[in-house]
Amino acid sequence: MPTYNFICNECREKFSVETSMKSYVGMRIFCPKCKTEDVRRTLEDINVVYKGKGFYVNDSKKGDTT
């Protein structure tokens, strides 16, 4: 389930909301500290784990430099 990160424009509190993508659409988000709805979503680094021998080995032709 995706985690959405937010920061409050009023009190600068950073918080996260874990919900499905379907539920997120149209969802009203409130700051847990000051209860305002004046929040914005932040983009942060995500962790990606590639398993197996490597995605580029499977997707590239031998000798292909593009």
Secondary structure as a PSIPRED ss2 file (coil, helix, strand):
# PSIPRED VFORMAT (PSIPRED V4.0)

   1 M C   1.000  0.000  0.000
   2 P C   1.000  0.000  0.000
   3 T E   0.000  0.000  1.000
   4 Y E   0.000  0.000  1.000
   5 N E   0.000  0.000  1.000
   6 F E   0.000  0.000  1.000
   7 I E   0.000  0.000  1.000
   8 C E   0.000  0.000  1.000
   9 N C   1.000  0.000  0.000
  10 E C   1.000  0.000  0.000
  11 C C   1.000  0.000  0.000
  12 R C   1.000  0.000  0.000
  13 E C   1.000  0.000  0.000
  14 K E   0.000  0.000  1.000
  15 F E   0.000  0.000  1.000
  16 S E   0.000  0.000  1.000
  17 V E   0.000  0.000  1.000
  18 E E   0.000  0.000  1.000
  19 T C   1.000  0.000  0.000
  20 S C   1.000  0.000  0.000
  21 M H   0.000  1.000  0.000
  22 K H   0.000  1.000  0.000
  23 S H   0.000  1.000  0.000
  24 Y H   0.000  1.000  0.000
  25 V C   1.000  0.000  0.000
  26 G C   1.000  0.000  0.000
  27 M C   1.000  0.000  0.000
  28 R C   1.000  0.000  0.000
  29 I C   1.000  0.000  0.000
  30 F C   1.000  0.000  0.000
  31 C C   1.000  0.000  0.000
  32 P C   1.000  0.000  0.000
  33 K C   1.000  0.000  0.000
  34 C C   1.000  0.000  0.000
  35 K C   1.000  0.000  0.000
  36 T C   1.000  0.000  0.000
  37 E C   1.000  0.000  0.000
  38 D C   1.000  0.000  0.000
  39 V E   0.000  0.000  1.000
  40 R E   0.000  0.000  1.000
  41 R E   0.000  0.000  1.000
  42 T E   0.000  0.000  1.000
  43 L C   1.000  0.000  0.000
  44 E C   1.000  0.000  0.000
  45 D C   1.000  0.000  0.000
  46 I C   1.000  0.000  0.000
  47 N C   1.000  0.000  0.000
  48 V C   1.000  0.000  0.000
  49 V C   1.000  0.000  0.000
  50 Y C   1.000  0.000  0.000
  51 K C   1.000  0.000  0.000
  52 G C   1.000  0.000  0.000
  53 K C   1.000  0.000  0.000
  54 G C   1.000  0.000  0.000
  55 F H   0.000  1.000  0.000
  56 Y H   0.000  1.000  0.000
  57 V H   0.000  1.000  0.000
  58 N H   0.000  1.000  0.000
  59 D H   0.000  1.000  0.000
  60 S C   1.000  0.000  0.000
  61 K C   1.000  0.000  0.000
  62 K C   1.000  0.000  0.000
  63 G C   1.000  0.000  0.000
  64 D C   1.000  0.000  0.000
  65 T C   1.000  0.000  0.000
  66 T C   1.000  0.000  0.000
